[in-house]
């Protein structure tokens, strides 16, 4: 789905998207890719 994005950049993008409350569909797309790659999902911190 997002093959050109490194694992580190994908996780960083996810953390920022959650922190900035970006579009729900965008966050879900990132979350699906994280799961597809079998990476640990970063903790979602509610501020």
C-alpha positions as CSV (number, residue, x, y, z in Angstrom):
1,X,0.0,0.0,0.0
2,X,2.8,2.5,1.0
3,X,5.9,0.6,-0.1
4,X,8.1,3.6,-0.6
5,X,7.7,4.7,3.1
6,X,10.2,3.2,5.5
7,X,8.9,1.6,8.7
8,X,10.3,4.4,10.8
9,X,8.7,7.1,8.6
10,X,5.4,5.3,8.6
11,X,5.3,5.1,12.4
12,X,6.3,8.7,12.7
13,X,3.6,9.8,10.3
14,X,1.0,7.8,12.3
15,X,2.1,9.4,15.6
16,X,1.9,12.8,14.1
17,X,-1.5,12.1,12.4
18,X,-3.0,11.0,15.8
19,X,-1.4,13.9,17.7
20,X,-2.8,16.4,15.2
21,X,-6.2,14.7,15.0
22,X,-5.9,14.4,11.2
23,X,-8.6,12.9,9.0
24,X,-9.9,9.6,10.5
25,X,-9.6,7.8,7.1
26,X,-6.0,8.9,6.8
27,X,-5.1,7.6,10.3
28,X,-6.9,4.3,9.5
29,X,-4.9,4.0,6.2
30,X,-1.7,4.4,8.2
31,X,-2.9,2.0,10.9
32,X,-3.8,-0.7,8.3
33,X,-0.3,-0.4,6.7
34,X,1.4,-0.7,10.1
35,X,-0.6,-3.9,10.8
36,X,0.1,-5.2,7.3
37,X,3.8,-4.9,8.0
38,X,3.3,-6.5,11.4
39,X,4.8,-3.5,13.2
40,X,4.0,-2.6,16.8
41,X,1.2,0.0,16.8
42,X,2.5,3.1,18.8
43,X,0.5,4.0,21.9
44,X,-2.2,6.5,21.2
45,X,-2.0,9.2,23.8
46,X,-5.0,11.3,24.5
47,X,-4.0,14.9,25.2
